Amino acid sequence: MKNTKKDTFYIYGKKPVEEQLIRNPKNVIRIFISDVVSGTSNEFTLLKEYAKEHNLPFNSISKHKIKEYVGEVNAQGVLALIKKYEFITFDEWKDGINIEVMPCVLILDGIQDTHNYGAILRTAAAVGVSAVIVAKDRQAPVNGTVFKTSAGAVLTVPIIQVSNINQTIKRLQDMRFWVAAVDMNKNSNDTIWNQKYDTAMAFLVGAEGKGIPEKTKEHVDFNLAIPMERGIESLNVSVATAVTLYEWKRQMLNFRK
């Protein structure tokens, strides 16, 4: 059957394409290298070796075609046509989790910007979260921009797609996770700094601008604020997520000493 646009998409950039070839080569359909560098640069030797190892077509491509396929981006002269991203299910993840090591999961409720999505996934992978949970609807897709912004980290952290965030929060609580909403509520006495993380944690962050819906906040165990000064009311969602996750990581490192 012929691939359609819904079944495939392009990723770009040397690191994301390398990561895809290393971690999930079965999803790669074809590799493209800019005709400006394909015959002269040793920079893509490793890519060519990976492509040969997995019997993948390796084609030269013009700058015009790169722009046509992925737009005005810094593709670094390399593209890969891949099959659509495969999410894992909550149950698949749950079967492999050890609650006793106090894991951390991140819940994204309606992130729309693919650059934010990629940056969040990169931080999640760097910090060592167990999984990132996203809603089926109202969520940016996993596409070439997400791959590029995450520097390939999208392949190193499991992403779970769910139909209902509120029901998923309940399932996590049943597993003995504490679920915290990261909010910009200045009236909250609980901040990411004074909360003690001594159990399995799930952090919930909301959409750009709108934040976390009030109805969803009713399902969490507590709300956490990020302290602000000089009249600043909020942070970019990817920055807020990074600040929160690294506070969790700091406490975990101290706890495990």
C-alpha positions as CSV (number, residue, x, y, z in Angstrom):
1,M,0.0,0.0,0.0
2,K,1.3,3.4,-0.9
3,N,2.3,5.7,2.0
4,T,0.1,8.7,2.6
5,K,1.0,11.9,4.4
6,K,-0.8,10.7,7.5
7,D,1.3,7.6,7.6
8,T,4.7,9.3,7.2
9,F,6.5,12.5,7.8
10,Y,10.0,14.0,7.4
11,I,12.5,14.5,10.2
12,Y,15.6,16.7,9.7
13,G,18.9,17.4,11.2
14,K,21.9,15.2,11.6
15,K,21.4,14.2,15.3
16,P,17.6,13.4,15.0
17,V,18.2,11.3,11.9
18,E,21.1,9.5,13.6
19,E,19.1,8.8,16.7
20,Q,16.2,7.4,14.6
21,L,18.6,5.1,12.7
22,I,20.2,3.9,16.0
23,R,17.1,3.4,18.1
24,N,14.3,2.7,15.6
25,P,15.6,1.9,12.1
26,K,12.5,-0.1,11.2
27,N,10.5,3.1,11.0
28,V,12.9,4.7,8.5
29,I,11.8,4.5,4.9
30,R,14.4,6.6,3.1
31,I,17.4,8.9,3.8
32,F,18.1,12.1,1.9
33,I,21.4,14.0,1.9
34,S,21.9,17.5,0.3
35,D,23.6,17.2,-3.1
36,V,25.9,20.1,-2.0
37,V,27.7,17.9,0.5
38,S,26.8,14.3,-0.2
39,G,29.8,13.6,-2.3
40,T,32.5,15.6,-0.5
41,S,31.8,15.6,3.2
42,N,32.9,12.9,5.7
43,E,30.3,14.3,8.1
44,F,27.6,11.9,6.9
45,T,29.8,8.8,6.8
46,L,28.1,7.3,9.9
47,L,24.7,7.9,8.4
48,K,25.6,6.2,5.2
49,E,26.9,3.2,7.2
50,Y,23.7,3.0,9.2
51,A,21.7,3.2,6.0
52,K,23.7,0.5,4.3
53,E,23.5,-1.7,7.4
54,H,19.7,-1.6,7.4
55,N,19.3,-1.7,3.6
56,L,17.8,1.8,3.4
57,P,17.6,3.8,0.3
58,F,20.1,6.8,0.4
59,N,19.4,9.6,-2.0
60,S,20.8,13.0,-3.0
61,I,18.4,15.9,-2.7
62,S,18.5,19.5,-3.7
63,K,18.2,22.5,-1.4
64,H,15.0,23.4,-3.3
65,K,13.5,20.0,-2.5
66,I,14.6,20.2,1.2
67,K,12.7,23.5,1.5
68,E,9.7,22.0,-0.3
69,Y,9.6,19.0,2.1
70,V,10.3,20.7,5.5
71,G,10.1,24.4,4.9
72,E,12.6,27.2,6.0
73,V,14.4,25.2,8.7
74,N,18.0,24.3,9.5
75,A,18.0,20.8,8.1
76,Q,21.8,20.5,8.2
77,G,21.5,18.9,4.8
78,V,19.9,15.7,5.9
79,L,16.3,14.4,6.0
80,A,14.7,11.1,6.7
81,L,11.2,9.9,5.6
82,I,9.8,7.9,8.5
83,K,6.6,6.2,9.5
84,K,4.3,8.0,11.9
85,Y,5.3,8.0,15.6
86,E,4.1,5.0,17.6
87,F,2.9,5.8,21.1
88,I,2.8,3.3,23.8
89,T,-0.3,2.5,25.9
90,F,-0.7,3.2,29.6
91,D,-1.0,-0.5,30.3
92,E,2.2,-1.3,28.4
93,W,4.1,1.3,30.5
94,K,2.4,0.2,33.7
95,D,3.5,-3.4,33.3
96,G,7.2,-2.4,33.4
97,I,7.1,0.2,36.2
98,N,8.6,-0.2,39.6
99,I,6.8,2.1,42.0
100,E,9.3,1.4,44.8
101,V,12.1,3.4,43.0
102,M,9.8,6.5,43.2
103,P,9.6,7.2,39.4
104,C,8.4,10.5,37.9
105,V,6.0,11.0,35.0
106,L,5.1,14.2,33.2
107,I,1.5,14.9,32.0
108,L,1.0,17.4,29.2
109,D,-2.5,18.8,29.0
110,G,-2.9,20.5,25.6
111,I,0.6,21.6,24.6
112,Q,0.1,23.2,21.1
113,D,3.5,24.5,20.1
114,T,5.8,21.9,18.6
115,H,9.0,23.7,19.7
116,N,7.7,23.6,23.3
117,Y,6.8,20.0,22.9
118,G,10.3,19.1,21.7
119,A,12.0,21.1,24.4
120,I,9.9,19.5,27.1
121,L,10.7,16.0,25.8
122,R,14.4,16.8,25.8
123,T,14.3,18.0,29.4
124,A,12.2,14.9,30.4
125,A,14.8,12.6,28.9
126,A,17.7,14.5,30.5
127,V,16.1,14.4,33.9
128,G,15.1,10.7,33.6
129,V,11.3,10.7,33.8
130,S,9.7,7.4,33.4
131,A,7.2,8.6,30.7
132,V,5.4,11.6,29.2
133,I,1.7,11.3,29.0
134,V,-0.3,13.4,26.4
135,A,-3.9,13.7,25.4
136,K,-5.1,12.3,22.1
137,D,-6.8,15.6,21.3
138,R,-5.6,19.2,21.7
139,Q,-2.0,18.1,21.6
140,A,0.7,19.0,19.1
141,P,1.8,16.1,16.9
142,V,5.1,14.3,17.0
143,N,6.6,15.7,13.8
144,G,9.9,16.8,12.4
145,T,10.1,20.0,14.5
146,V,9.6,18.0,17.7
147,F,12.3,15.6,16.6
148,K,14.7,18.4,15.9
149,T,13.9,20.5,19.0
150,S,14.3,17.5,21.2
151,A,17.6,16.6,19.5
152,G,16.3,13.0,19.1
153,A,15.3,12.7,22.7
154,V,11.7,11.9,21.5
155,L,13.1,8.4,21.0
156,T,14.6,8.0,24.5
157,V,11.5,8.7,26.7
158,P,8.2,6.7,26.3
159,I,5.3,8.9,25.2
160,I,1.9,7.6,26.3
161,Q,-1.2,8.8,24.5
162,V,-4.5,8.7,26.4
163,S,-8.1,9.6,25.7
164,N,-8.8,11.2,29.0
165,I,-6.4,13.1,31.2
166,N,-8.6,13.1,34.3
167,Q,-9.1,9.3,34.2
168,T,-5.4,8.9,33.7
169,I,-4.7,11.0,36.8
170,K,-7.0,8.6,38.8
171,R,-5.1,5.6,37.4
172,L,-1.8,7.1,38.5
173,Q,-3.2,7.8,42.0
174,D,-4.4,4.2,42.2
175,M,-0.7,3.2,41.5
176,R,0.3,5.3,44.5
177,F,1.6,8.3,42.5
178,W,1.1,11.8,43.9
179,V,-0.2,14.1,41.2
180,A,0.8,17.8,41.3
181,A,-0.4,20.5,39.0
182,V,2.3,23.1,38.2
183,D,0.4,26.3,38.3
184,M,1.2,30.0,38.3
185,N,-1.2,30.7,41.2
186,K,0.6,33.3,43.3
187,N,-1.8,32.6,46.2
188,S,-0.6,29.1,46.7
189,N,1.5,28.5,49.7
190,D,3.0,25.4,48.1
191,T,5.8,25.9,45.7
192,I,8.0,23.5,43.8
193,W,10.7,24.2,46.4
194,N,8.9,23.6,49.7
195,Q,7.1,20.5,48.6
196,K,8.9,17.2,49.6
197,Y,9.1,14.6,46.8
198,D,9.4,11.4,48.7
199,T,7.1,9.2,46.7
200,A,6.3,8.4,43.0
201,M,5.4,11.8,41.4
202,A,3.4,12.9,38.4
203,F,3.7,16.6,37.4
204,L,0.9,18.1,35.3
205,V,1.5,21.1,33.1
206,G,-1.1,22.9,31.0
207,A,-1.4,24.6,27.6
208,E,0.4,27.7,26.6
209,G,-1.5,30.7,27.7
210,K,-4.6,28.8,29.0
211,G,-2.8,26.7,31.6
212,I,-4.5,23.8,33.3
213,P,-8.3,23.7,33.2
214,E,-9.9,24.2,36.6
215,K,-11.9,21.0,36.3
216,T,-8.6,19.1,35.8
217,K,-7.1,20.7,38.9
218,E,-9.9,19.3,41.0
219,H,-8.5,15.8,40.3
220,V,-4.9,16.4,41.4
221,D,-3.5,16.0,44.9
222,F,-2.1,19.5,45.2
223,N,-1.1,22.5,43.2
224,L,2.5,23.8,43.1
225,A,3.5,27.4,42.3
226,I,6.7,28.6,40.8
227,P,7.9,31.7,42.8
228,M,8.1,34.8,40.6
229,E,9.7,38.3,41.2
230,R,9.7,41.7,39.5
231,G,6.1,41.5,38.3
232,I,6.7,38.4,36.1
233,E,3.4,36.4,36.0
234,S,4.5,33.3,34.2
235,L,7.2,31.4,32.4
236,N,7.2,29.7,29.0
237,V,5.7,26.2,29.6
238,S,8.9,24.4,28.6
239,V,10.9,26.6,31.0
240,A,8.4,26.0,33.8
241,T,8.6,22.3,33.2
242,A,12.4,22.2,33.3
243,V,12.5,24.2,36.5
244,T,10.0,21.8,38.2
245,L,11.7,18.6,36.9
246,Y,15.1,19.7,38.0
247,E,13.9,20.5,41.5
248,W,12.4,17.0,41.6
249,K,15.7,15.6,40.4
250,R,17.7,17.6,42.9
251,Q,15.7,16.2,45.8
252,M,15.9,12.6,44.4
253,L,19.7,12.8,44.2
254,N,19.9,14.0,47.8
255,F,17.4,11.4,48.9
256,R,19.3,8.5,47.3
257,K,22.7,9.5,48.8
